[in-house]
Amino acid sequence: MKENINSLNNYMKRFGYLITVCAMAGLGFFSSCTSESDPAIEPGEGGITLALTAETNFQSTKAVNEADYGKNVDNYTVQIYKDGSSTPIVNETLAEFKAEVEKDEKKRYRLSNGAYTLKAFYGEDKAVSTTSMYVYGEQAFSVNNDFNSVEVACKPACARVKVVFDSSMATYFSDYFVVFETNALSPASFTWKKDQTDPAYLKVGDKESVKATINLTTTAGKSSTVAKTYELSPATAKLIKVKPVVKSGNIGIEIDIDESTNDIPVDIVIPSDWK
């Protein structure tokens, strides 16, 4: 869309597709607005209005300013694909898309009758990041001599995890870290170092089993691992708190999971090779 704007405008005007976009107030990152009167529908064409919404359900402390994903509305990328084609008819930021609409005499786009897919996203699609998250939405729709409203909900494609090591860990352990394994990371992994403070955004599937292996080395030089598996889904957050515990003369760790809404019993683990 960035190149040959005039020719693409002419192409779009030949078809029957109306999209109007405006910022949403109160419901999310985007909203829709409809023209006061719909243009006449020509044979073989139709149109829709477009509504994009986005939300982040994370509730715990965050390093990434997730509010920016609502403020930077114009930075979202909007794509429209016709079924059977891998090349998008529309592929630009929302700001560029709105500029294209403004250039049209009647402030609209049109498409021919048929089936389409609308995609919208913001951020980088990475397996893991500590500096950004990926928000994505997709919706199929069709045009058939009519005007419809098409809505797509954009949500994080990642889960947010944070590990907090108690300050007393250094008293009993010379080194400690957590290794996360996900389907998106495979065959690689992500290591949460003992001095890390910023949350990590892990790309996960719905109810994906994520392995977290806690690696420990005591001040006496003994090393061991504690492997745990947690269920994670996109737009969920998990806080893992780890602190040392001495039980019957043996050094172990206490694992406390905070999911904001669920109370999970504290898990106390003493590696068998330390007993």
C-alpha positions as CSV (number, residue, x, y, z in Angstrom):
1,M,0.0,0.0,0.0
2,K,3.0,2.3,0.6
3,E,3.9,2.2,-3.1
4,N,1.6,3.0,-6.0
5,I,-1.0,4.5,-3.8
6,N,-3.0,6.0,-6.6
7,S,-3.2,2.8,-8.6
8,L,-4.2,0.9,-5.5
9,N,-6.9,3.4,-4.6
10,N,-8.3,3.0,-8.1
11,Y,-8.2,-0.8,-7.6
12,M,-10.0,-0.6,-4.3
13,K,-12.6,1.8,-5.7
14,R,-13.6,-0.7,-8.3
15,F,-14.8,-3.0,-5.7
16,G,-17.4,-2.9,-3.0
17,Y,-15.8,-2.6,0.5
18,L,-16.3,0.2,3.0
19,I,-14.1,0.4,6.1
20,T,-14.2,3.3,8.5
21,V,-11.9,3.4,11.4
22,C,-11.7,5.6,14.5
23,A,-10.1,5.3,17.9
24,M,-12.3,3.7,20.6
25,A,-12.8,5.3,23.9
26,G,-13.4,3.2,27.0
27,L,-13.5,-0.3,25.3
28,G,-9.9,-0.9,24.2
29,F,-7.3,0.1,21.7
30,F,-9.7,0.7,18.7
31,S,-13.3,1.4,18.0
32,S,-15.5,1.7,14.9
33,C,-17.6,4.6,13.6
34,T,-20.2,4.3,10.9
35,S,-21.1,6.9,8.3
36,E,-24.4,8.6,8.7
37,S,-25.7,7.1,5.5
38,D,-24.4,4.0,3.6
39,P,-23.6,4.4,0.0
40,A,-25.6,2.6,-2.6
41,I,-24.5,-1.0,-3.1
42,E,-23.6,-1.8,-6.7
43,P,-24.3,-5.4,-8.1
44,G,-21.4,-7.7,-7.2
45,E,-20.1,-5.6,-4.4
46,G,-20.6,-5.0,-0.7
47,G,-18.9,-3.4,2.3
48,I,-18.2,-3.5,6.0
49,T,-17.3,-1.2,8.8
50,L,-14.2,-2.2,10.8
51,A,-13.9,-2.3,14.6
52,L,-10.6,-3.2,16.2
53,T,-10.3,-3.7,20.0
54,A,-7.4,-4.8,22.1
55,E,-6.9,-5.6,25.7
56,T,-4.2,-6.8,28.1
57,N,-5.4,-8.8,31.1
58,F,-2.2,-8.7,33.0
59,Q,-2.6,-7.5,36.6
60,S,0.8,-7.9,38.3
61,T,3.8,-5.5,38.2
62,K,5.2,-5.1,34.7
63,A,8.3,-3.7,33.0
64,V,6.7,-3.1,29.6
65,N,4.3,-0.2,29.7
66,E,1.3,-2.1,28.6
67,A,-0.8,1.1,28.5
68,D,1.2,2.0,25.4
69,Y,-0.6,-0.7,23.6
70,G,-3.8,1.3,24.0
71,K,-2.3,4.7,23.3
72,N,-0.3,3.9,20.2
73,V,-3.4,3.0,18.2
74,D,-2.0,4.3,14.9
75,N,1.0,1.9,15.2
76,Y,-1.0,-1.2,14.7
77,T,-0.6,-3.0,11.4
78,V,-3.8,-3.8,9.6
79,Q,-3.9,-6.5,6.9
80,I,-6.8,-7.8,4.7
81,Y,-6.4,-11.0,2.7
82,K,-8.8,-12.4,0.1
83,D,-9.2,-16.1,0.6
84,G,-6.8,-18.1,-1.5
85,S,-4.3,-15.3,-1.7
86,S,-1.1,-15.0,0.4
87,T,-0.7,-11.4,-0.6
88,P,-2.6,-8.9,1.5
89,I,-4.8,-6.3,-0.2
90,V,-4.3,-4.0,2.7
91,N,-0.9,-4.1,4.6
92,E,-0.1,-0.9,6.5
93,T,-0.3,0.8,9.8
94,L,-3.6,2.2,11.0
95,A,-2.2,5.7,10.6
96,E,-1.4,5.0,6.9
97,F,-4.7,3.2,6.4
98,K,-6.7,6.2,7.8
99,A,-4.6,8.5,5.5
100,E,-5.7,6.4,2.5
101,V,-9.3,6.6,3.6
102,E,-9.0,10.4,3.8
103,K,-7.8,10.6,0.3
104,D,-11.0,8.9,-1.0
105,E,-13.7,11.3,-2.0
106,K,-16.4,9.5,0.1
107,K,-13.9,8.4,2.8
108,R,-14.3,4.7,2.2
109,Y,-12.7,1.5,0.7
110,R,-14.6,-1.2,-1.2
111,L,-14.0,-4.9,-2.0
112,S,-15.7,-7.2,-4.4
113,N,-18.0,-10.0,-3.1
114,G,-16.1,-12.8,-1.6
115,A,-14.4,-14.2,1.6
116,Y,-11.7,-12.3,3.4
117,T,-9.5,-12.4,6.5
118,L,-8.7,-9.3,8.6
119,K,-5.6,-9.3,10.7
120,A,-4.3,-6.7,13.1
121,F,-1.2,-6.8,15.3
122,Y,1.3,-4.7,17.2
123,G,4.8,-5.6,18.5
124,E,7.3,-8.2,17.5
125,D,6.3,-11.9,17.2
126,K,9.1,-13.4,19.3
127,A,9.3,-16.6,21.3
128,V,10.4,-14.6,24.3
129,S,11.0,-11.0,25.1
130,T,11.8,-8.8,28.2
131,T,11.2,-5.5,26.3
132,S,7.9,-6.0,24.4
133,M,4.9,-8.2,23.8
134,Y,3.0,-9.3,20.7
135,V,-0.7,-8.4,20.4
136,Y,-2.6,-10.1,17.7
137,G,-6.2,-10.5,16.3
138,E,-7.7,-12.3,13.3
139,Q,-11.2,-12.4,12.0
140,A,-12.7,-14.0,8.8
141,F,-15.6,-12.2,7.1
142,S,-17.4,-12.1,3.7
143,V,-18.8,-9.5,1.4
144,N,-22.0,-10.4,-0.5
145,N,-23.9,-7.3,-1.8
146,D,-24.2,-5.9,1.7
147,F,-22.6,-3.7,4.4
148,N,-21.6,-5.4,7.7
149,S,-19.6,-4.6,10.8
150,V,-16.5,-6.8,11.2
151,E,-14.9,-6.9,14.6
152,V,-11.5,-8.3,15.5
153,A,-10.3,-8.6,19.1
154,C,-6.5,-8.2,19.6
155,K,-5.0,-9.9,22.6
156,P,-1.5,-10.8,23.8
157,A,-0.1,-13.9,22.2
158,C,2.1,-14.3,25.2
159,A,2.0,-15.1,28.9
160,R,3.9,-12.9,31.3
161,V,6.1,-14.7,33.9
162,K,8.3,-13.2,36.6
163,V,10.6,-15.0,39.1
164,V,11.4,-13.4,42.4
165,F,14.3,-14.9,44.4
166,D,14.2,-14.1,48.1
167,S,17.1,-12.0,49.3
168,S,18.2,-14.8,51.7
169,M,18.9,-17.1,48.7
170,A,22.5,-15.8,48.6
171,T,23.0,-17.0,52.2
172,Y,22.6,-20.7,51.2
173,F,23.3,-20.7,47.4
174,S,26.2,-19.4,45.4
175,D,24.2,-19.6,42.2
176,Y,20.6,-20.1,41.2
177,F,18.5,-19.5,38.0
178,V,15.4,-20.8,36.2
179,V,15.3,-22.3,32.7
180,F,12.0,-22.1,30.8
181,E,11.0,-24.4,28.0
182,T,8.1,-23.7,25.6
183,N,7.0,-25.0,22.2
184,A,7.8,-21.7,20.6
185,L,11.3,-21.7,22.1
186,S,12.1,-25.3,21.2
187,P,14.8,-26.6,20.8
188,A,16.2,-23.5,22.6
189,S,15.2,-22.3,26.1
190,F,15.1,-19.1,28.1
191,T,17.2,-18.6,31.3
192,W,15.9,-16.4,34.1
193,K,19.1,-15.2,35.8
194,K,19.2,-14.6,39.5
195,D,19.7,-10.9,39.2
196,Q,16.9,-10.4,36.6
197,T,14.0,-8.2,37.6
198,D,12.0,-7.4,34.5
199,P,9.1,-9.8,33.6
200,A,9.5,-12.1,30.5
201,Y,6.8,-12.4,27.9
202,L,6.7,-16.0,26.6
203,K,4.8,-16.9,23.4
204,V,2.5,-19.8,24.4
205,G,-0.5,-21.7,23.1
206,D,-3.8,-22.2,24.9
207,K,-3.2,-24.2,28.1
208,E,0.3,-25.0,27.1
209,S,2.5,-27.0,29.6
210,V,5.6,-24.9,30.3
211,K,8.6,-26.5,32.0
212,A,10.5,-24.4,34.5
213,T,13.7,-26.0,35.9
214,I,15.2,-24.3,38.9
215,N,19.0,-24.8,39.0
216,L,20.7,-24.5,42.4
217,T,24.2,-24.6,43.7
218,T,24.8,-24.4,47.4
219,T,27.6,-22.4,49.0
220,A,29.2,-25.8,49.8
221,G,29.3,-26.5,46.0
222,K,26.5,-29.1,45.7
223,S,24.3,-28.7,42.6
224,S,20.8,-29.9,41.9
225,T,17.7,-29.0,39.9
226,V,14.0,-28.9,40.6
227,A,11.8,-29.3,37.6
228,K,8.2,-28.0,37.7
229,T,5.5,-27.8,35.0
230,Y,3.0,-24.9,34.8
231,E,0.0,-24.4,32.6
232,L,0.1,-21.1,30.7
233,S,-2.2,-19.5,28.2
234,P,-1.9,-16.2,26.3
235,A,-2.8,-13.1,28.3
236,T,-2.2,-14.9,31.6
237,A,0.4,-13.9,34.2
238,K,2.4,-16.0,36.7
239,L,4.7,-14.9,39.5
240,I,7.0,-17.5,40.9
241,K,8.6,-16.8,44.3
242,V,11.5,-18.8,45.4
243,K,13.2,-18.7,48.9
244,P,15.4,-21.1,50.9
245,V,14.0,-23.2,53.7
246,V,15.9,-25.3,56.2
247,K,14.0,-28.5,57.3
248,S,15.5,-31.1,59.6
249,G,19.0,-29.8,58.9
250,N,18.6,-29.9,55.1
251,I,18.5,-26.9,52.8
252,G,15.6,-26.7,50.4
253,I,13.5,-24.2,48.6
254,E,10.0,-22.9,49.0
255,I,8.1,-22.2,45.8
256,D,5.1,-19.9,45.9
257,I,3.0,-19.3,42.8
258,D,0.9,-16.1,42.5
259,E,-1.6,-16.0,39.6
260,S,-3.5,-13.0,41.0
261,T,-6.8,-14.9,40.9
262,N,-5.8,-18.4,42.1
263,D,-4.4,-19.5,45.4
264,I,-1.9,-22.4,45.0
265,P,-0.4,-24.2,48.0
266,V,3.3,-23.4,48.8
267,D,5.6,-26.1,47.4
268,I,8.6,-27.0,49.6
269,V,11.2,-29.0,47.8
270,I,14.4,-30.5,49.3
271,P,16.5,-32.1,46.6
272,S,17.0,-35.8,47.4
273,D,20.8,-35.7,46.8
274,W,21.1,-33.1,49.6
275,K,19.5,-35.3,52.3
